Amino acid sequence: MVVVGIAGFNYPLLWAAHKIAPAIAAGCPVVCKPAPQTPLATLWLVHLFREALLAAGAPAAAVQLVTGDAAVGSALVTDPRVGAVSFTGSAAVGHQIARAAAPRKVVLELGSNAALVVAADADLDAAVGAVLRGGYYASGQACISVQRVLVDASVAADFVALLTSRLSEVVVGDPRDARTRVSALIDPKSTSRVLSWVSEAAAAGASVIGGGQAGRSVEPTVLVGTADGVSAWDEEIFGPVVSVRTFASLPAAWKAVNSSRYGLHAAVFTRSLATAFEAIETLEVGGVIVNEVPGFRSDTMPYGGVKDSGIGREGPRFAIEELTVTRMAVIRPAV
């Protein structure tokens, strides 16, 4: 079958590789469409794939690339010659693609607002370190970056104090500098949106730690006490902003995590194996990470979400399965 792979802007090389390589391994020709904001890395990658195919005696035409806007994407996903569409991007666009592509197969890796639960027995230093690593990498422009942090009320004051004292570790600057953790967002419109969501949360009662604007960059921000019903808690902020709330019991924490329409990855910090397994069994997400950032991902493992975070699984072996069709064959012996 012909596969259409549509990649997001935040990791243009990686996402394109996740579309192209499994398709080739499954024996499927693939047409890759990069995000309009970030075509160059994918152009280079496709060139390398085509050179490798020719060197192996395979046709270079097995990998194609098309650039363009949403109209180009629509033409690709609705073409009757296409057998499957693999998309990484926002939930809203993913839903449109699923409707437009029907009845073709779709693999959708969509948005999230990943939660990190800090139990009363957690190593607070490790949990804070995870929030700093997992909440601000790629300037927060990652679908499994830490966005919602739920902390047991008995340790919340210590957790917030420690997080506040270490927020300066997140360096804002030039992305070409290895020390930089936060830099400009993809475009000025995104910067304005993130800042407006922070303002909305503050107006609804959240305390703001850090934050502000430096050029086109949003400074690392912590919102404490973010309310339900505001975008910074309910939706995917896709910026360097982390919200912290408390919980009185673990069942209340699981309920808060599951209240989201998203369900990609979640994390829990605890010293209790019983709590870890309770999280694994209770949380409505595609992956539960214990004592690490929810952004953990390995291509030897299935990666994907539930609810509005998508359908299907990536990781080369799992993506190959998504791009193949099980065929039953029955042979009646001739007599």
C-alpha positions as CSV (number, residue, x, y, z in Angstrom):
1,M,0.0,0.0,0.0
2,V,1.0,3.6,-0.5
3,V,1.7,5.4,2.8
4,V,1.4,9.2,3.4
5,G,3.5,10.4,6.3
6,I,2.8,13.9,7.6
7,A,5.3,15.2,10.2
8,G,5.1,18.0,12.8
9,F,7.4,20.9,13.0
10,N,8.9,20.3,16.4
11,Y,11.2,17.4,15.5
12,P,11.1,17.5,11.6
13,L,14.0,15.0,11.1
14,L,12.9,12.5,13.7
15,W,9.2,12.5,12.8
16,A,9.9,12.1,9.1
17,A,12.2,9.1,9.9
18,H,9.4,7.6,12.0
19,K,7.2,7.8,8.9
20,I,9.6,6.7,6.2
21,A,11.6,3.9,7.7
22,P,8.7,1.7,8.9
23,A,7.0,2.2,5.5
24,I,10.2,1.0,3.6
25,A,10.6,-1.9,6.0
26,A,6.9,-2.9,5.3
27,G,7.6,-2.8,1.6
28,C,5.4,0.3,1.2
29,P,6.2,3.3,-1.0
30,V,5.8,6.5,1.0
31,V,5.1,10.1,0.4
32,C,6.3,12.4,3.2
33,K,5.0,15.8,3.8
34,P,6.9,18.0,6.3
35,A,5.4,20.8,8.2
36,P,5.4,24.1,6.2
37,Q,7.6,25.7,8.8
38,T,10.3,23.1,8.7
39,P,10.9,21.5,5.3
40,L,14.6,21.6,4.9
41,A,15.6,18.8,7.4
42,T,13.1,16.5,5.7
43,L,14.3,17.4,2.2
44,W,17.8,16.4,3.3
45,L,16.6,13.2,5.0
46,V,14.6,12.1,1.9
47,H,17.7,12.6,-0.2
48,L,19.7,10.3,2.1
49,F,16.9,7.7,2.0
50,R,16.8,7.8,-1.8
51,E,20.6,7.4,-2.1
52,A,20.5,4.4,0.3
53,L,17.7,2.8,-1.8
54,L,19.7,3.2,-5.0
55,A,22.8,1.8,-3.4
56,A,20.8,-1.3,-2.3
57,G,19.4,-1.8,-5.8
58,A,15.9,-0.5,-4.9
59,P,14.0,2.3,-6.7
60,A,14.6,5.8,-5.3
61,A,11.0,6.5,-6.2
62,A,9.9,4.5,-3.2
63,V,10.4,7.6,-1.1
64,Q,8.8,10.9,-2.3
65,L,8.4,14.3,-0.6
66,V,5.8,16.9,-1.1
67,T,5.8,20.3,0.6
68,G,2.9,22.7,1.0
69,D,0.1,23.8,3.2
70,A,-3.1,22.2,4.5
71,A,-4.6,22.0,1.0
72,V,-1.7,19.8,-0.1
73,G,-2.1,17.6,2.9
74,S,-5.8,17.2,2.2
75,A,-5.1,16.2,-1.4
76,L,-2.7,13.5,-0.2
77,V,-4.9,12.0,2.5
78,T,-8.0,11.9,0.3
79,D,-6.3,10.3,-2.7
80,P,-7.9,6.9,-3.3
81,R,-4.5,5.4,-4.2
82,V,-3.3,5.9,-0.6
83,G,-3.6,2.9,1.7
84,A,-2.6,4.4,5.0
85,V,-1.9,7.8,6.6
86,S,0.6,8.4,9.5
87,F,0.4,11.8,11.1
88,T,2.1,13.5,14.0
89,G,0.7,16.8,15.1
90,S,-2.2,18.5,16.8
91,A,-5.4,16.7,17.9
92,A,-7.6,19.1,15.9
93,V,-5.7,18.4,12.6
94,G,-5.5,14.7,13.4
95,H,-9.3,14.5,13.7
96,Q,-9.7,16.2,10.4
97,I,-7.3,13.8,8.8
98,A,-9.1,10.8,10.2
99,R,-12.4,12.0,8.8
100,A,-10.9,12.9,5.4
101,A,-8.9,9.7,5.1
102,A,-11.7,7.3,5.9
103,P,-11.9,4.4,5.1
104,R,-8.1,4.2,4.8
105,K,-6.0,3.2,7.8
106,V,-4.7,6.0,10.0
107,V,-1.9,6.2,12.6
108,L,-2.4,9.3,14.6
109,E,0.2,10.6,17.1
110,L,-1.5,13.7,18.5
111,G,-1.4,16.2,21.3
112,S,-1.3,15.8,25.0
113,N,-0.9,17.6,28.3
114,A,1.2,15.0,30.1
115,A,0.8,14.7,33.8
116,L,3.5,13.9,36.4
117,V,2.2,12.7,39.8
118,V,4.4,13.2,42.9
119,A,3.4,10.8,45.7
120,A,4.1,11.6,49.4
121,D,7.0,9.1,49.4
122,A,8.7,10.4,46.2
123,D,12.3,11.5,46.0
124,L,11.6,15.3,45.7
125,D,15.0,16.1,44.3
126,A,14.5,13.6,41.5
127,A,10.9,14.7,40.8
128,V,11.9,18.4,40.6
129,G,14.8,17.4,38.3
130,A,12.3,15.5,36.1
131,V,10.0,18.6,35.9
132,L,13.0,20.8,34.9
133,R,14.2,18.3,32.3
134,G,10.8,17.2,31.1
135,G,8.9,20.5,31.2
136,Y,11.2,22.8,29.3
137,Y,13.1,20.7,26.7
138,A,12.4,21.8,23.1
139,S,11.0,25.0,24.7
140,G,8.1,22.9,25.8
141,Q,7.2,22.2,22.2
142,A,6.9,18.4,22.7
143,C,3.7,16.4,23.1
144,I,5.0,14.4,26.1
145,S,6.7,17.3,27.9
146,V,5.6,17.8,31.5
147,Q,2.7,20.1,31.6
148,R,0.5,19.1,34.6
149,V,2.2,18.3,37.9
150,L,0.1,16.8,40.7
151,V,1.8,16.8,44.1
152,D,0.6,15.2,47.4
153,A,-0.5,18.1,49.6
154,S,1.8,16.9,52.5
155,V,5.0,17.6,50.4
156,A,3.7,20.3,48.0
157,A,5.3,23.3,49.9
158,D,8.7,21.6,49.8
159,F,8.3,20.6,46.2
160,V,7.3,24.1,45.0
161,A,10.1,25.7,47.0
162,L,12.7,23.4,45.5
163,L,11.3,23.8,42.0
164,T,11.4,27.6,42.4
165,S,15.0,27.6,43.7
166,R,16.1,25.5,40.7
167,L,14.1,27.2,37.9
168,S,17.2,29.3,37.0
169,E,18.9,26.1,35.8
170,V,16.7,26.3,32.7
171,V,18.8,28.5,30.4
172,V,17.1,30.7,27.8
173,G,19.1,31.6,24.8
174,D,20.4,30.7,21.3
175,P,19.3,27.1,20.4
176,R,22.7,26.6,18.8
177,D,24.3,26.8,22.3
178,A,24.4,23.4,24.0
179,R,23.5,25.0,27.3
180,T,20.2,26.5,26.0
181,R,17.0,24.7,27.2
182,V,14.5,27.3,26.1
183,S,14.5,29.5,23.0
184,A,12.1,31.1,20.6
185,L,8.9,29.3,19.8
186,I,8.1,28.3,16.3
187,D,6.5,31.6,15.4
188,P,5.3,34.9,17.0
189,K,1.7,33.7,17.0
190,S,2.6,30.8,19.3
191,T,4.5,33.1,21.7
192,S,1.4,35.3,22.0
193,R,-0.9,32.4,22.5
194,V,1.3,30.9,25.3
195,L,1.5,34.2,27.1
196,S,-2.2,34.7,26.8
197,W,-2.8,31.3,28.4
198,V,-0.5,32.2,31.3
199,S,-2.5,35.4,31.8
200,E,-5.8,33.5,31.7
201,A,-4.5,31.1,34.3
202,A,-3.3,34.0,36.5
203,A,-6.7,35.7,36.2
204,A,-8.4,32.5,37.3
205,G,-6.3,32.4,40.5
206,A,-3.0,30.7,39.6
207,S,0.3,32.1,41.1
208,V,2.9,32.7,38.5
209,I,6.6,31.9,39.2
210,G,9.1,33.0,36.6
211,G,7.6,33.7,33.2
212,G,7.6,36.7,31.0
213,Q,8.9,37.3,27.5
214,A,12.5,37.7,26.3
215,G,12.3,38.5,22.6
216,R,10.4,35.7,20.9
217,S,11.1,33.4,23.8
218,V,8.8,32.7,26.7
219,E,10.7,32.5,30.0
220,P,10.4,29.2,31.9
221,T,7.1,29.5,33.8
222,V,5.5,27.7,36.7
223,L,1.8,28.1,37.5
224,V,0.8,27.1,41.0
225,G,-2.9,26.3,41.6
226,T,-4.0,26.3,38.0
227,A,-7.8,25.9,37.9
228,D,-9.9,23.5,35.8
229,G,-11.5,25.1,32.8
230,V,-8.4,27.2,31.7
231,S,-6.4,26.4,28.7
232,A,-3.1,26.0,30.5
233,W,-4.5,23.0,32.4
234,D,-7.1,21.6,30.0
235,E,-5.3,21.9,26.7
236,E,-1.8,21.4,25.2
237,I,0.2,24.6,25.9
238,F,3.2,23.6,23.7
239,G,5.4,26.1,25.5
240,P,7.7,26.3,28.5
241,V,5.0,26.4,31.1
242,V,4.3,23.8,33.9
243,S,1.2,23.9,36.1
244,V,1.4,22.5,39.7
245,R,-1.6,21.4,41.8
246,T,-2.0,19.4,45.0
247,F,-4.0,16.3,45.7
248,A,-5.2,14.8,49.0
249,S,-5.2,11.1,48.0
250,L,-3.8,8.9,45.2
251,P,-7.3,8.1,43.9
252,A,-7.9,11.9,43.6
253,A,-4.6,12.2,41.6
254,W,-5.5,9.4,39.2
255,K,-8.9,11.0,38.7
256,A,-7.4,14.4,37.9
257,V,-5.0,12.8,35.4
258,N,-7.8,10.9,33.7
259,S,-10.1,13.9,33.6
260,S,-8.1,15.2,30.6
261,R,-9.4,14.5,27.1
262,Y,-5.8,13.6,26.3
263,G,-4.0,10.3,27.1
264,L,-0.5,10.0,25.7
265,H,2.1,9.5,28.5
266,A,2.0,10.1,32.3
267,A,4.6,9.7,35.0
268,V,4.5,8.9,38.7
269,F,7.3,9.4,41.3
270,T,7.1,7.0,44.2
271,R,9.1,4.6,46.2
272,S,6.2,2.2,46.4
273,L,5.9,-0.6,43.9
274,A,2.2,-0.9,44.8
275,T,1.6,2.8,43.9
276,A,3.5,2.3,40.6
277,F,1.3,-0.7,39.6
278,E,-1.8,1.2,40.7
279,A,-0.8,4.0,38.4
280,I,-0.2,1.5,35.5
281,E,-3.6,-0.1,36.0
282,T,-5.6,3.1,36.6
283,L,-4.2,5.8,34.3
284,E,-5.9,6.2,30.9
285,V,-2.8,6.8,28.9
286,G,-0.7,5.0,26.3
287,G,2.4,4.9,28.5
288,V,3.1,5.1,32.2
289,I,6.6,6.0,33.3
290,V,7.7,5.4,36.9
291,N,10.4,7.7,38.4
292,E,11.3,9.3,35.1
293,V,9.9,12.0,32.8
294,P,6.7,11.2,30.8
295,G,8.8,12.2,27.8
296,F,10.7,8.9,27.9
297,R,10.5,7.1,24.6
298,S,12.4,4.1,23.1
299,D,11.9,2.7,19.6
300,T,12.0,-0.8,21.0
301,M,8.7,0.0,22.7
302,P,5.2,0.8,21.4
303,Y,4.5,4.6,21.5
304,G,1.1,6.1,21.1
305,G,-1.9,7.4,23.0
306,V,-5.6,7.0,23.7
307,K,-8.6,9.3,23.7
308,D,-7.7,12.6,21.8
309,S,-4.0,11.7,21.8
310,G,-4.5,9.4,18.9
311,I,-4.7,5.9,17.6
312,G,-2.1,3.3,16.6
313,R,1.4,2.8,17.8
314,E,4.9,3.9,16.6
315,G,8.3,2.4,17.2
316,P,9.6,0.6,14.0
317,R,8.2,-2.9,14.7
318,F,4.8,-1.6,15.9
319,A,4.6,0.9,13.0
320,I,5.3,-1.9,10.5
321,E,2.3,-3.8,11.9
322,E,0.1,-0.7,11.5
323,L,1.1,-0.4,7.8
324,T,0.3,-4.0,6.9
325,V,-2.9,-5.9,6.5
326,T,-3.6,-9.4,7.8
327,R,-4.7,-11.6,5.0
328,M,-6.4,-14.9,5.5
329,A,-5.7,-17.6,2.9
330,V,-7.6,-20.9,2.7
331,I,-6.6,-23.6,0.2
332,R,-8.8,-26.6,-0.5
333,P,-6.7,-29.4,-1.8
334,A,-7.5,-30.5,-5.3
335,V,-9.0,-34.0,-5.6
